[in-house]
Amino acid sequence: MFQPLQKGDKIGIFSSSYPATVFAKKRYKRAKAFFEDKGFEIIEGSLTGQEDFYRSGTPKARAEEFNALLRDPSIKMIMSTIGGTNSNSIIPYIDYEAFRNSPKIVVGYSDTTAILLALYAKTNIPTFYGPALIPSFGEFEPLVHDTYDYFERYFCKPIVPYTINKSAVWSDEHLNWLDYERPKMLYENNWIAVNEGIIEGRLIGGNNNTMYGFIGTPYFPDILPGDILLIEDSMKDAATVEKNFAMLKLHGVFDKVSAILLGKHELFDDEGTGRTSLDLLLEQLDGKKIPILADIDCAHTHPMFPLAIGKNIRVNTIDKTITCIESWL
């Protein structure tokens, strides 16, 4: 279905929502140069350098940019430039047959969740929750190298089983977006385990605020008993996080999943409650003893590692590890 990435391969980029190639042009150029220095060729989607106020184009224009990359036989990977707010508006117009007939590695995170899950729901072909071009690879040293090491290990040298190495440090400090100011504050990394267990299952999920915008539609995959749920978010307040967790509860998601991966919440606003996003999740679980591995680095923070939506993983909350046990090739 897929082949590992090799130097010289073409990576197509698309702007499904926020026009960051315009509003963060310096960071975009830095990220593009980073990949070119690694030996890859960046193929710009048709909306690169375009903006329509808060978005890169109309829903149909954004879908056509993505579809053109899907239909290009020379492109091996398609990566989002960034997320945004409105990727759900393009999913009715995606060419799912083109993806089914000629699968490509499609990777991104945040608002790109809508596209990743829709592609998987319609074709049963895995997609990849992982770094996006501008936020992840426009980052300065040293964290950009940590993210790339994860990227290279996963997409260029895929061997299973693969237990993900937890990075020593991480950061969510909003600094050095366009120009370098000073080194970011780095924090000691710590994954949090709740409820002991060793669980294997299919990974499903992504950015929770994005899932709120299309759950219950034909573009959202069915959550099956035994699935492992990935949820993460960025710059939300406690009230919004509670609303989004409650949405999953009301859809019966927590009655089906066997484990939860909760990503680090970038710049979480606890609104003076002293509660974390994990606290709010536990509140919604109503005492269900679901094994949870929280504060993992498949999230908006730096560095970030990728995971395949639709493939089996093992979550071990005893030794706090995530292992990819099913090849995506």
Secondary structure as the mmCIF struct_conf table of DSSP 4:
data_model
#
loop_
_struct_conf.conf_type_id
_struct_conf.id
_struct_conf.beg_label_comp_id
_struct_conf.beg_label_asym_id
_struct_conf.beg_label_seq_id
_struct_conf.end_label_comp_id
_struct_conf.end_label_asym_id
_struct_conf.end_label_seq_id
TURN_TY1_P TURN_TY1_P1 LYS A 7 GLY A 8
STRN STRN1 LYS A 10 PHE A 14
BEND BEND1 SER A 16 TYR A 18
HELX_RH_AL_P HELX_RH_AL_P1 ALA A 20 PHE A 23
TURN_TY1_P TURN_TY1_P2 ALA A 24 ALA A 24
HELX_RH_AL_P HELX_RH_AL_P2 LYS A 25 ASP A 37
TURN_TY1_P TURN_TY1_P3 LYS A 38 GLY A 39
STRN STRN2 GLU A 41 GLU A 44
TURN_TY1_P TURN_TY1_P4 SER A 46 GLY A 49
STRN STRN3 ASP A 52 ASP A 52
TURN_TY1_P TURN_TY1_P5 PHE A 53 TYR A 54
STRN STRN4 ARG A 55 ARG A 55
BEND BEND2 SER A 56 GLY A 57
HELX_RH_AL_P HELX_RH_AL_P3 PRO A 59 ARG A 71
TURN_TY1_P TURN_TY1_P6 PRO A 73 SER A 74
STRN STRN5 ILE A 75 SER A 80
BEND BEND3 THR A 81 THR A 81
BEND BEND4 THR A 85 THR A 85
HELX_RH_3T_P HELX_RH_3T_P1 SER A 87 TYR A 93
HELX_RH_AL_P HELX_RH_AL_P4 TYR A 96 ASN A 101
BEND BEND5 SER A 102 SER A 102
STRN STRN6 ILE A 105 GLY A 108
HELX_RH_3T_P HELX_RH_3T_P2 SER A 110 THR A 112
HELX_RH_AL_P HELX_RH_AL_P5 THR A 113 THR A 123
STRN STRN7 THR A 127 TYR A 129
HELX_RH_AL_P HELX_RH_AL_P6 LEU A 133 PHE A 137
BEND BEND6 GLY A 138 GLU A 139
HELX_LH_PP_P HELX_LH_PP_P1 PHE A 140 PHE A 140
TURN_TY1_P TURN_TY1_P7 GLU A 141 PRO A 142
HELX_RH_AL_P HELX_RH_AL_P7 LEU A 143 PHE A 155
TURN_TY1_P TURN_TY1_P8 CYS A 156 CYS A 156
BEND BEND7 LYS A 157 LYS A 157
BEND BEND8 VAL A 160 PRO A 161
STRN STRN8 TYR A 162 THR A 163
HELX_LH_PP_P HELX_LH_PP_P2 ILE A 164 SER A 167
BEND BEND9 ALA A 168 ALA A 168
STRN STRN9 VAL A 169 TRP A 170
STRN STRN10 SER A 171 SER A 171
BEND BEND10 TRP A 177 ASP A 179
BEND BEND11 ARG A 182 ARG A 182
HELX_LH_PP_P HELX_LH_PP_P3 PRO A 183 MET A 185
STRN STRN11 TYR A 187 GLU A 188
STRN STRN12 ILE A 192 VAL A 194
BEND BEND12 ASN A 195 ASN A 195
STRN STRN13 ILE A 198 ASN A 207
HELX_RH_AL_P HELX_RH_AL_P8 ASN A 208 MET A 211
TURN_TY1_P TURN_TY1_P9 TYR A 212 GLY A 216
BEND BEND13 THR A 217 THR A 217
TURN_TY1_P TURN_TY1_P10 PRO A 218 TYR A 219
BEND BEND14 PHE A 220 PHE A 220
HELX_LH_PP_P HELX_LH_PP_P4 PRO A 221 ILE A 223
TURN_TY1_P TURN_TY1_P11 PRO A 225 GLY A 226
STRN STRN14 ILE A 228 GLU A 232
STRN STRN15 SER A 234 SER A 234
BEND BEND15 MET A 235 MET A 235
STRN STRN16 ASP A 237 ASP A 237
HELX_RH_AL_P HELX_RH_AL_P9 ALA A 238 LEU A 250
TURN_TY1_P TURN_TY1_P12 HIS A 251 GLY A 252
HELX_RH_3T_P HELX_RH_3T_P3 VAL A 253 ASP A 255
TURN_TY1_P TURN_TY1_P13 LYS A 256 LYS A 256
BEND BEND16 SER A 258 SER A 258
STRN STRN17 ALA A 259 GLY A 263
STRN STRN18 GLU A 266 GLU A 266
TURN_TY1_P TURN_TY1_P14 LEU A 267 LEU A 267
STRN STRN19 ASP A 269 ASP A 269
TURN_TY1_P TURN_TY1_P15 GLU A 271 GLY A 272
BEND BEND17 THR A 273 THR A 273
HELX_RH_AL_P HELX_RH_AL_P10 SER A 277 LEU A 285
TURN_TY1_P TURN_TY1_P16 ASP A 286 GLY A 287
STRN STRN20 ILE A 292 ILE A 296
BEND BEND18 ASP A 297 THR A 301
STRN STRN21 HIS A 302 HIS A 302
BEND BEND19 PRO A 303 PRO A 303
STRN STRN22 LEU A 307 ILE A 309
TURN_TY1_P TURN_TY1_P17 GLY A 310 GLY A 310
BEND BEND20 LYS A 311 LYS A 311
STRN STRN23 ASN A 312 ASN A 316
TURN_TY1_P TURN_TY1_P18 THR A 317 LYS A 320
STRN STRN24 THR A 321 CYS A 324
BEND BEND21 GLU A 326 GLU A 326
#
